[in-house]
Amino acid sequence: MRLTTKGRYAVTAMLDLSLNFELGSITLADISERQGISLSYLEQLFSRLRKQGLVSSSRGPGGGYRLSRTANEITVLDVISAVDEKVDNTQCEGKSNCHNGMACLSHELWQSLSDQISSYLDGISLAQVVQAHEDKKNKTADAVIKFDMI
């Protein structure tokens, strides 16, 4: 599996929405500024995310994007799949025709890896990633405070 910037940026933008949900609708310009992702690229990604039902949008003053479900209900795999990223590691895209119309010798190995990656990403919600980020940030802040007290 080779995750492209499309998948990475989509996950990052969705995490930004998760982190800032209390602000209400979030503009793509705000995400662009905070995350350093091109606004036009975000527009393309969010078009796909909206079509797949992961975000909802509103227009006008105070408009922007919101998660369409809670961050607990959206997995990393949901986001990656919504922007047409593949987690398939087989040469044949899982069709078992990689060697003269038959499965190659290593097909099952790569298929199993693909299944493991899919399962792993499907088991991680946006909320879990945000929580891990917050925990690490708080742990670092606590270490700095303790260091300052010495």
Buried (B, 14 or more C-beta within 10 A) or exposed (E): BEBEEBBBBBBBBBBBBBBBBEEEBBBBEBBBEBEEBEEEBBEBBBEBBBEBEBBBBEEEEEEBBBBBBEBEEBBBBBBBBBBEBBBBBBBBEBEBBBEEEEBBEEBEEBBEBBBEBBEEBBEEBBBBBBBEEEEEEEEEEEEEEEEEEE
